[in-house]
Amino acid sequence: MALPAPPPYATAEPEAVPPPAEPETGWVPTPALGRAVLLTGLLLIAAVLLGRVDLIVLAAPIALGTAYALRRRPATAPQVWITAADGHLVEGGELSGTVSVGNPDPVGYDVAVLRTRVSPWLRVERATLAGATTATASERVPSVVDRPFATSVPPDAAVDLELTGTARRWGRHPLGPAGARVAAAQGLLVSRAVIVEPARVRVYPVTEPFDAVEAMPRAAGLVGAHHSRRPGEGGELAGVRVFAPGDRLRRIDWRVSLRTRQLHVAATLSDRDAEVVVLLDVLAEAGASGGVNGTASVLDTTVRAAAAIAEHYLHRGDRVALQEYGPAARRLRPGTGRRHYLTVLEWLLDVQAGSSPHEPSEFAFGTQMISPDALVVVLTPLLDERAAQMLARLARSGRFVVAVDTLPADLPPPKERGWAEVAYRLWRLDRDTMIEQLREHGVPVVRWAGAGSLDQVLRDVARLATAPRAGTR
């Protein structure tokens, strides 16, 4: 593979030019060169002191061979770079990346030793060097390509080490760093180690199958797929009323009009879109993550559920916003369409759990930041009392809140002896009491189970939203 052309540089000279420093070639002599020079010198000194010509004859091939090997030597250090396939890589998808070592000199490299490191969540299953399969990474050691790769590099060319495998978990994972050392001049010169920074591989969360009913507490937009409570041009029949100026003729109900001797029209409800706010509780993390095919931690369930909920409602034309309940207080504005869905996936890659002794800012999580007509879906493990207080605060403000429990159902109890098991049982009872108190405050709490998780809850919330208020008729 030919080396890429170097980028153009500016030719403007600064006002004051410092004295030129000694150029750093990056090449050092090997012990083999030191032994050749030392042996040649000793033989020549011995020949002079002892007056023996045969020692000169013995030293001549060593000196001539060393001089012949050093007649052409590289002037610049080797180049190393890492490239990763820029595609929509999802958990469980095929990973592909390349670690390349290049030779910018007109002198070939005798041997180049290349080694790289890989994130634990990127399982490298095969490494191909110069078109031949050279190694298969062990599944027990997925974090390191644990053997160096040696190859020769022709002049003005590059050799690629192609890595293929599987992406095991969502996030931004490093592919690298990688390093290389090169020997030239028949092993008499060796380059200094060249280290290159890792490349970041974006692995998007897998969207679990999710579907929900069309019930929505309030639809506030102008157009959409949800039936609102307001009259308008929609497909849901609301009744029959007397004809009024501005009504369309195609809405006239002739049966009722002939019976009553007065024009009547069919009244319909407008179809409107809704705003869904997905609030991620990242105050605590629990459980061990085993990747896409293993056990799921709280953060895994939270991110995958958020991606599935966002995909479902964005596909139906609703507006979706995301917020983090944690120290970072990140927020993604509401949006619609496929472009916003890709933005949601990119935003979820940077979700991290972080605990803080301070209460998250009220300006970031206050009720003024959430539309009064929005459906708020809170993904929380309910491990922090501040999350429960936040849920109750949103419910008291009149928002429609649904809490999704993301704590793993198979969370193992502590293995320590003594009072650990009793403390674990007491903590479980205290958490169950907290959930019942939230339900008494009007916050439904359901466990995430993929498709159909929120069906019954959404029906109940929509029914409560359309129920008459106290003191009204």
C-alpha positions as CSV (number, residue, x, y, z in Angstrom):
1,M,0.0,0.0,0.0
2,A,1.5,3.4,-1.0
3,L,2.0,6.0,1.6
4,P,-0.5,8.9,1.6
5,A,0.8,12.2,0.4
6,P,1.8,14.6,3.2
7,P,-0.4,17.6,3.8
8,P,0.7,21.0,2.5
9,Y,2.3,23.3,5.0
10,A,2.5,27.0,5.2
11,T,5.7,28.5,3.8
12,A,5.6,31.8,5.8
13,E,8.7,32.2,8.0
14,P,8.6,33.7,11.5
15,E,10.3,36.9,12.3
16,A,12.9,35.4,14.5
17,V,14.3,32.0,13.5
18,P,16.1,30.1,16.3
19,P,19.3,28.3,15.6
20,P,18.8,25.0,13.9
21,A,18.9,22.1,16.3
22,E,20.5,18.7,15.6
23,P,18.0,16.7,13.6
24,E,16.5,13.8,15.5
25,T,16.5,10.8,13.2
26,G,15.0,8.4,15.7
27,W,17.5,5.6,14.9
28,V,20.0,4.1,17.3
29,P,22.7,1.5,16.8
30,T,22.0,-2.0,17.9
31,P,24.3,-4.2,20.0
32,A,25.2,-6.0,16.8
33,L,26.8,-2.8,15.4
34,G,28.6,-2.3,18.6
35,R,30.0,-5.9,18.6
36,A,31.1,-5.5,14.9
37,V,32.9,-2.2,15.6
38,L,34.5,-3.6,18.8
39,L,35.6,-6.8,17.2
40,T,37.1,-5.0,14.2
41,G,39.0,-2.6,16.4
42,L,40.4,-5.3,18.7
43,L,41.6,-7.4,15.7
44,L,43.3,-4.4,14.1
45,I,45.0,-3.4,17.4
46,A,46.1,-6.9,18.0
47,A,47.5,-7.1,14.4
48,V,49.5,-3.9,14.9
49,L,50.9,-5.0,18.3
50,L,51.7,-8.6,17.3
51,G,52.6,-7.8,13.8
52,R,50.3,-10.5,12.4
53,V,48.8,-9.9,9.0
54,D,46.3,-12.7,9.3
55,L,44.4,-10.8,11.9
56,I,43.9,-8.0,9.4
57,V,42.6,-10.5,6.9
58,L,40.2,-11.8,9.6
59,A,38.9,-8.3,10.5
60,A,38.5,-7.1,6.8
61,P,35.2,-9.1,6.1
62,I,33.7,-7.8,9.3
63,A,34.6,-4.2,8.5
64,L,33.5,-4.5,4.9
65,G,30.2,-6.1,5.8
66,T,29.4,-3.5,8.3
67,A,30.3,-0.7,5.9
68,Y,28.2,-2.3,3.1
69,A,25.2,-2.7,5.5
70,L,25.4,1.0,6.5
71,R,25.9,2.3,3.0
72,R,22.1,3.1,2.8
73,R,20.4,3.8,6.0
74,P,17.0,5.3,6.7
75,A,16.8,9.0,7.7
76,T,13.3,9.3,9.1
77,A,11.4,7.4,11.8
78,P,8.7,5.0,10.7
79,Q,5.0,6.0,10.7
80,V,2.2,4.3,12.6
81,W,-1.5,5.1,12.4
82,I,-4.8,3.5,13.4
83,T,-8.0,3.6,11.4
84,A,-11.4,2.3,12.4
85,A,-14.3,1.6,10.1
86,D,-16.6,4.6,10.2
87,G,-20.1,2.9,10.2
88,H,-23.2,2.5,12.3
89,L,-21.7,-0.2,14.6
90,V,-24.2,-1.6,17.1
91,E,-23.6,-3.9,20.1
92,G,-23.0,-7.4,18.8
93,G,-21.9,-6.1,15.4
94,E,-18.8,-6.8,13.5
95,L,-15.8,-4.7,14.4
96,S,-13.1,-3.8,11.8
97,G,-10.0,-1.7,12.3
98,T,-6.5,-1.3,10.8
99,V,-3.2,-0.6,12.4
100,S,-0.6,0.4,9.8
101,V,3.1,0.8,9.8
102,G,4.6,2.9,7.0
103,N,8.1,3.4,5.6
104,P,8.6,6.9,4.1
105,D,12.3,6.2,3.2
106,P,13.7,4.8,0.0
107,V,15.4,2.1,2.1
108,G,13.4,-0.9,3.1
109,Y,12.9,-2.1,6.6
110,D,14.3,-5.5,7.4
111,V,11.7,-6.2,10.1
112,A,9.0,-4.1,11.8
113,V,7.5,-5.3,15.1
114,L,4.0,-4.0,15.7
115,R,1.9,-4.3,18.8
116,T,-1.5,-2.8,19.8
117,R,-3.9,-2.7,22.7
118,V,-7.7,-3.0,22.4
119,S,-10.5,-2.0,24.8
120,P,-12.0,-4.9,26.8
121,W,-15.3,-4.4,25.2
122,L,-13.9,-4.9,21.7
123,R,-13.3,-8.6,21.3
124,V,-10.6,-9.1,18.5
125,E,-11.1,-12.5,17.0
126,R,-8.8,-12.4,14.1
127,A,-5.7,-10.4,13.1
128,T,-4.6,-10.5,9.5
129,L,-1.2,-9.2,8.5
130,A,-0.1,-8.6,4.9
131,G,-3.0,-10.7,3.6
132,A,-2.4,-13.8,5.7
133,T,-4.1,-14.9,8.9
134,T,-1.4,-14.8,11.6
135,A,-3.2,-15.1,14.9
136,T,-6.5,-15.6,16.6
137,A,-7.0,-13.7,19.8
138,S,-8.0,-15.8,22.8
139,E,-11.5,-15.2,24.2
140,R,-10.0,-15.2,27.7
141,V,-7.8,-12.2,27.0
142,P,-10.0,-9.9,24.8
143,S,-8.4,-6.7,26.0
144,V,-5.0,-7.2,24.4
145,V,-3.7,-8.5,21.2
146,D,-1.1,-10.3,23.3
147,R,1.5,-11.1,20.7
148,P,3.7,-8.8,18.5
149,F,3.4,-9.0,14.8
150,A,6.6,-8.9,12.7
151,T,6.9,-8.1,9.0
152,S,9.2,-6.5,6.5
153,V,8.2,-3.1,5.0
154,P,9.2,-2.2,1.4
155,P,10.5,1.3,0.6
156,D,7.8,4.0,0.3
157,A,5.0,1.6,1.3
158,A,3.0,0.5,4.3
159,V,1.8,-2.8,5.8
160,D,-1.6,-3.1,7.4
161,L,-2.6,-5.2,10.4
162,E,-6.4,-5.8,10.0
163,L,-8.3,-6.5,13.1
164,T,-11.8,-8.0,13.0
165,G,-14.0,-9.0,15.9
166,T,-17.1,-8.1,17.8
167,A,-18.3,-5.0,19.7
168,R,-19.6,-6.3,23.0
169,R,-20.9,-3.1,24.7
170,W,-22.1,0.4,23.8
171,G,-19.9,3.4,24.3
172,R,-16.8,5.0,22.9
173,H,-14.0,2.4,23.1
174,P,-10.3,2.9,22.3
175,L,-8.7,0.9,19.5
176,G,-5.0,1.3,20.5
177,P,-2.6,2.8,21.4
178,A,-0.3,1.0,19.0
179,G,3.5,1.0,18.9
180,A,6.2,-0.2,16.5
181,R,9.9,-0.6,16.4
182,V,11.8,-1.2,13.1
183,A,15.2,-2.7,12.4
184,A,17.1,-1.7,9.2
185,A,20.6,-1.9,7.7
186,Q,20.6,-5.7,8.2
187,G,19.8,-5.3,11.9
188,L,22.6,-2.8,12.7
189,L,20.1,0.1,13.3
190,V,16.8,0.1,15.2
191,S,14.3,2.9,15.5
192,R,13.0,4.3,18.7
193,A,9.5,3.1,19.7
194,V,6.8,5.0,17.8
195,I,3.6,5.3,19.7
196,V,0.3,6.5,18.2
197,E,-2.8,7.6,20.1
198,P,-5.8,5.3,20.0
199,A,-8.8,5.7,17.7
200,R,-12.2,5.9,19.3
201,V,-14.8,3.4,18.0
202,R,-18.4,4.4,18.5
203,V,-20.6,1.5,19.4
204,Y,-24.3,2.4,19.6
205,P,-26.7,0.6,22.1
206,V,-28.9,-2.1,20.7
207,T,-32.5,-1.0,20.7
208,E,-34.5,-3.7,22.4
209,P,-37.9,-4.5,20.8
210,F,-40.3,-1.9,22.2
211,D,-43.9,-1.0,21.4
212,A,-46.5,0.9,23.3
213,V,-50.1,1.8,22.9
214,E,-51.2,5.1,21.3
215,A,-52.6,6.4,24.5
216,M,-51.0,9.7,25.5
217,P,-52.1,12.0,28.3
218,R,-51.9,15.2,26.3
219,A,-51.1,15.8,22.7
220,A,-50.0,19.4,22.4
221,G,-48.7,19.7,18.8
222,L,-50.5,20.8,15.7
223,V,-50.3,17.6,13.7
224,G,-49.4,14.0,14.6
225,A,-50.7,10.5,15.3
226,H,-52.3,10.9,18.7
227,H,-56.0,11.7,19.3
228,S,-56.2,14.9,21.3
229,R,-59.2,16.2,23.3
230,R,-59.5,19.2,21.1
231,P,-61.9,19.3,18.1
232,G,-60.3,19.6,14.7
233,E,-59.6,17.9,11.4
234,G,-58.8,14.3,12.5
235,G,-60.0,10.8,12.1
236,E,-61.6,10.2,15.5
237,L,-65.4,10.8,15.7
238,A,-66.4,13.1,18.5
239,G,-70.1,13.4,17.8
240,V,-72.6,15.3,15.7
241,R,-73.3,19.1,16.0
242,V,-75.2,21.8,14.2
243,F,-73.6,23.2,11.1
244,A,-71.6,26.4,11.6
245,P,-69.9,28.8,9.3
246,G,-66.6,27.4,8.2
247,D,-67.5,23.7,8.3
248,R,-66.7,21.7,5.3
249,L,-69.5,20.3,3.2
250,R,-68.1,16.8,3.2
251,R,-68.6,16.7,6.9
252,I,-72.4,17.1,6.7
253,D,-74.3,14.1,8.2
254,W,-77.3,13.9,5.8
255,R,-79.1,11.3,7.9
256,V,-79.2,13.5,10.9
257,S,-79.9,16.6,8.8
258,L,-82.9,15.0,7.1
259,R,-84.3,13.8,10.4
260,T,-83.9,17.1,12.2
261,R,-84.6,19.4,9.3
262,Q,-81.4,21.2,10.1
263,L,-77.9,20.8,8.8
264,H,-75.6,18.8,11.1
265,V,-71.9,17.9,10.7
266,A,-69.8,15.1,12.1
267,A,-67.4,16.5,14.7
268,T,-63.9,15.0,15.0
269,L,-60.9,15.2,17.3
270,S,-57.7,16.6,16.0
271,D,-54.6,14.4,15.6
272,R,-51.6,15.9,17.3
273,D,-48.1,14.9,18.2
274,A,-46.8,14.6,21.8
275,E,-43.6,15.5,23.6
276,V,-41.8,12.7,25.5
277,V,-39.1,13.5,28.0
278,V,-36.8,10.6,28.8
279,L,-35.0,11.3,32.1
280,L,-32.0,9.1,32.9
281,D,-31.1,8.7,36.6
282,V,-27.3,8.3,36.6
283,L,-26.6,8.9,40.3
284,A,-25.7,5.3,40.9
285,E,-24.6,2.1,39.1
286,A,-25.3,-1.4,40.2
287,G,-24.7,-4.9,38.8
288,A,-22.0,-6.2,36.5
289,S,-22.1,-5.6,32.8
290,G,-21.5,-8.7,30.7
291,G,-21.8,-7.0,27.3
292,V,-24.6,-7.5,24.8
293,N,-25.0,-11.2,25.4
294,G,-24.3,-11.2,29.2
295,T,-25.8,-9.7,32.3
296,A,-27.0,-6.1,32.2
297,S,-26.1,-3.4,34.7
298,V,-28.3,-0.5,35.7
299,L,-26.5,1.7,33.1
300,D,-26.9,-0.9,30.4
301,T,-30.6,-1.2,31.0
302,T,-31.0,2.6,31.2
303,V,-29.2,3.4,27.9
304,R,-30.8,0.6,25.9
305,A,-34.3,1.4,27.2
306,A,-33.8,5.1,26.4
307,A,-32.7,4.2,22.9
308,A,-35.8,1.9,22.4
309,I,-38.3,4.5,23.8
310,A,-36.8,7.3,21.7
311,E,-36.8,5.1,18.5
312,H,-40.5,4.2,19.1
313,Y,-41.8,7.7,19.6
314,L,-39.6,9.3,17.0
315,H,-40.8,6.8,14.4
316,R,-44.3,7.9,15.1
317,G,-43.5,11.6,14.6
318,D,-43.4,12.7,18.3
319,R,-40.9,15.0,19.8
320,V,-38.4,13.4,22.2
321,A,-36.0,15.1,24.6
322,L,-33.4,13.5,26.9
323,Q,-32.1,14.7,30.3
324,E,-29.5,13.3,32.8
325,Y,-30.4,13.4,36.5
326,G,-26.8,13.6,37.8
327,P,-23.8,15.9,38.4
328,A,-23.3,16.6,34.7
329,A,-27.0,17.6,34.1
330,R,-26.7,17.1,30.4
331,R,-29.8,17.8,28.3
332,L,-30.8,17.2,24.7
333,R,-33.5,19.5,23.3
334,P,-36.7,18.1,21.8
335,G,-36.6,17.0,18.2
336,T,-38.2,14.8,15.6
337,G,-37.2,12.6,12.7
338,R,-34.4,10.2,11.9
339,R,-31.7,12.9,12.2
340,H,-32.7,13.5,15.8
341,Y,-32.7,9.8,16.5
342,L,-29.1,9.6,15.4
343,T,-28.4,12.6,17.6
344,V,-30.0,10.7,20.5
345,L,-27.8,7.6,19.9
346,E,-24.7,9.9,19.8
347,W,-25.8,11.6,23.1
348,L,-26.3,8.2,24.8
349,L,-22.7,7.2,24.1
350,D,-21.5,9.7,26.7
351,V,-23.8,8.6,29.5
352,Q,-21.8,7.9,32.7
353,A,-22.8,7.1,36.2
354,G,-21.5,9.6,38.8
355,S,-22.4,10.1,42.4
356,S,-22.4,13.5,44.1
357,P,-23.1,14.5,47.7
358,H,-24.9,17.6,46.5
359,E,-28.4,17.9,45.2
360,P,-28.6,18.3,41.4
361,S,-29.3,21.8,40.4
362,E,-32.9,22.9,40.6
363,F,-32.4,25.0,37.5
364,A,-31.5,22.0,35.4
365,F,-34.2,19.7,36.7
366,G,-36.9,22.2,37.7
367,T,-40.4,21.9,36.5
368,Q,-39.9,25.0,34.3
369,M,-37.6,22.9,32.1
370,I,-40.3,20.4,31.2
371,S,-43.4,21.2,29.2
372,P,-46.6,20.8,31.2
373,D,-48.1,18.6,28.4
374,A,-45.1,16.3,28.2
375,L,-45.0,12.7,29.2
376,V,-42.0,12.2,31.5
377,V,-40.5,8.7,31.4
378,V,-37.9,8.4,34.2
379,L,-35.4,5.5,34.0
380,T,-34.2,5.0,37.5
381,P,-32.9,2.2,39.7
382,L,-34.3,4.0,42.8
383,L,-31.1,3.5,44.7
384,D,-30.9,7.2,45.8
385,E,-33.5,8.9,47.8
386,R,-33.0,12.1,45.8
387,A,-34.4,10.3,42.7
388,A,-37.6,9.5,44.6
389,Q,-37.9,13.1,45.8
390,M,-37.4,14.3,42.2
391,L,-40.2,11.9,41.0
392,A,-42.6,13.2,43.7
393,R,-41.8,16.8,42.9
394,L,-42.6,16.3,39.2
395,A,-45.9,14.5,40.1
396,R,-46.9,17.4,42.4
397,S,-46.3,19.9,39.7
398,G,-48.9,18.3,37.5
399,R,-46.6,16.5,35.1
400,F,-47.5,13.1,33.8
401,V,-44.7,10.9,35.2
402,V,-43.9,7.2,34.6
403,A,-41.0,5.6,36.6
404,V,-39.3,2.7,35.0
405,D,-37.3,0.5,37.4
406,T,-33.9,-0.4,35.8
407,L,-32.5,-2.3,38.8
408,P,-31.6,-5.8,37.7
409,A,-34.0,-8.4,38.9
410,D,-31.2,-10.9,39.5
411,L,-29.0,-8.6,41.5
412,P,-27.0,-11.0,43.8
413,P,-26.9,-10.3,47.5
414,P,-23.5,-9.6,49.1
415,K,-21.4,-12.7,49.8
416,E,-19.9,-11.4,53.0
417,R,-20.8,-13.2,56.2
418,G,-22.2,-11.6,59.3
419,W,-24.9,-9.0,59.0
420,A,-24.5,-8.4,55.2
421,E,-27.5,-10.6,54.3
422,V,-29.7,-9.0,57.0
423,A,-28.7,-5.5,55.8
424,Y,-29.5,-6.5,52.2
425,R,-33.0,-7.7,53.2
426,L,-33.6,-4.5,55.1
427,W,-32.5,-2.4,52.2
428,R,-34.9,-4.3,49.9
429,L,-37.8,-3.7,52.3
430,D,-36.9,0.0,52.5
431,R,-36.8,0.2,48.7
432,D,-40.2,-1.5,48.3
433,T,-41.6,1.0,50.8
434,M,-40.2,3.9,48.7
435,I,-41.9,2.4,45.6
436,E,-45.3,2.2,47.4
437,Q,-45.0,5.7,48.6
438,L,-44.3,6.9,45.0
439,R,-47.4,5.1,43.8
440,E,-49.4,6.8,46.6
441,H,-48.2,10.1,45.2
442,G,-49.5,9.2,41.8
443,V,-46.2,8.0,40.2
444,P,-46.6,4.5,38.6
445,V,-43.5,2.4,38.9
446,V,-43.0,-0.5,36.4
447,R,-40.1,-2.8,35.7
448,W,-38.5,-2.5,32.2
449,A,-39.4,-5.6,30.2
450,G,-39.1,-4.4,26.6
451,A,-42.2,-4.3,24.4
452,G,-45.5,-3.7,26.3
453,S,-43.7,-2.5,29.4
454,L,-45.6,0.8,29.5
455,D,-48.9,-0.2,27.9
456,Q,-51.1,-0.5,31.0
457,V,-49.4,2.5,32.6
458,L,-50.0,4.7,29.6
459,R,-53.6,3.7,29.5
460,D,-54.1,4.6,33.2
461,V,-52.3,7.9,32.8
462,A,-54.3,8.8,29.7
463,R,-57.6,7.9,31.5
464,L,-56.6,10.1,34.5
465,A,-55.7,12.9,32.2
466,T,-59.2,12.9,30.5
467,A,-61.1,12.3,33.8
468,P,-63.1,15.4,35.0
469,R,-61.5,17.5,37.7
470,A,-63.0,17.9,41.1
471,G,-65.5,20.7,41.1
472,T,-66.1,20.5,37.3
473,R,-69.0,19.1,35.4
